[in-house]
């Protein structure tokens, strides 16, 4: 742990020097750090945290080769990078302290198998004294405001859920796939699945009897999870892919379909190349204002985006970055249609809420990651026309 903290401090120092030498360079470095911080806070076990630490250390080593050691630190960049690293270290420390408790993932869990509907879980009941036999996780107060609606999922099925995390923080949300273990009227109890930490088999999952349950989840936001074989996607389709090491599903495109598994690609933690991932649980991108679509809405003077999970009457329920629950009137949101395509330097693109276009200055990862001015943008953020 001490070696890691020393490495973090060295990274902060390098970013402050980059910020002094060249503002754009400092912004790029800060964006890299923010990416590592996000990845660390999405980790569910030590193996994942170790990988993020290793990736950041490698990036820091490369930075040190070009850093101007005689430059004076940029105070503003120093504060911003320190804030990012504080959050990074908090997430890492919580993960390490959790040890073999709620964050336990285990080894190769084998292929995902969904128990038949209405037949309950095939997993044996938890032994007395096990983690699953403890009290359920504390329910998030925000979820008590969701309209009382019955879930369409069945006991024993896997389902998309919006719930809290193992830390039971009131502002800590996840959008995950859990096993439905009980239904009580309009509320549902679920438990997380066990997952690999990283690597080619990280998609493999199965119900984990050692996990504490999440009770009192609103049925409206417990949505049956569909397999690749049920959805039958084609190469190039835009889909939401479930992978358990992230706080929300990944919006991506299908690279290959084989044996009930979708292969897709996303930028790595260093944001300099693509890495392959696999999953057997996906949802196609919907149309209009519907579940599993993105919409724009206005909050004060800001325009934001949310991913829709459910609609009840004139209310739309979904989540924003980090999985936080959002509720909006249906008349107040505008649908977004992501565009996955080749773009080149000089192309004019639009981002949500901006009437004027931005120009692509650099292509960091073809089709996936671009720089517009000092900002690094993912393909999901860029549109051909002005958005709401």
C-alpha positions, 0 to 999 in steps of 0.5 A: 500500500505504501509503495502505491501511495508514493506512486500516486504522489509522484503522478500528481507531481508529474501532472502539475509540471505538465500543467505548468509547461503546457495547459493543454498537456496538463488537461490531457494528463488530468483527464488520464488521471480522472479515467484511472480514478473512475476505473478504480472506483468501479472495481469490485475486488483487489485484482481489479484494483491491482490492474488499475494501479499497474496501468497508472504506474506504467503511464506515470513512467512514460510521463516521467520521460518527457516531464520538465523537472525544472518547471514550476508547478501549476497551483490550479492543476495541483489542486485538481489532480490532488482532488482526483487522487484523493478520490482514487485513494479513497476508493482503493482504500475501501476496496482493500479494507473490504478484503474478503467480505462483500467485495469477494469475487472469487476465481473462474465462475464458469458459464452464466446459466439463468435458472428457469423462471418461477423455479427459484434459485438453483443456488443452495441456501446460505449457511448460517453465519454466512454473509448472505445470512446477514441483514440486507444492505441498507435501502437507498432513500431515493429508491423509496420515491419510485412509483409502486409497480410490480416487476416483470422479472421472476424469482430465479431470473437475472435482472437489471437493477438500480441499487446501492453498493457494498459500502451502503453510502446514501449517494452510492449507486450501481446499475447491475445485473443481480439474481432475483431471490424474492418478490413481495408485492411491488418490491424485490430482493436481489443478490449480486453475482460473483464475477471474475475481476478482469481478463478474457473471462471477466463476463462469467458470472453466477449467483453468489451465496456469500453476498448480502441481499438488497431488499426493498428494490422498486419493481419498476426498476428491476428489469429482466436481463436478456441473453445474447441468444434471446436478443440475437444481435448482429455485428455493428449493432449498438448495444448496452453490454453488461460487465460486472466491473463497472457501475453502469452498463457500457454502451458499445457496438458488437464486434462479433457474435459466437456461441451466445457471447458478444465480443466488443471493444472499449478504450483501455484505462490509459485511453490510448488503445482498445481492449476486447471484452465479452458478455452474454447479457445485452440490451439493444439501444432503444428508439425514442424515449424508451428503456435503454435509450439516452435522453437530454434534459435541462437542470437549471442552466445545464443540459444533462443526459440520462439513460432511461430504465423505465417509464411510468405515466408521464415520468421517466426514470433512469440514471446519470453518470455513476448510476445516480437515480434521475426522475424527469417528466416525459415532456421534459426529455429529448431522445438522443441517437448515438452515432458510431462512425469514422471521423477525421481531423477537422470534422465539425461535431456537436455535443449535448447542450451546445449550439455551436459545433466543435472541431476534431483536433486529434483522433486518439482511438479511431471511431472511439475517442477524439480530442476537440480543443482541450476536451477528450470526447467519446463517440457517445458524446458526439453528434452530427447535428445540434442536440437538445 
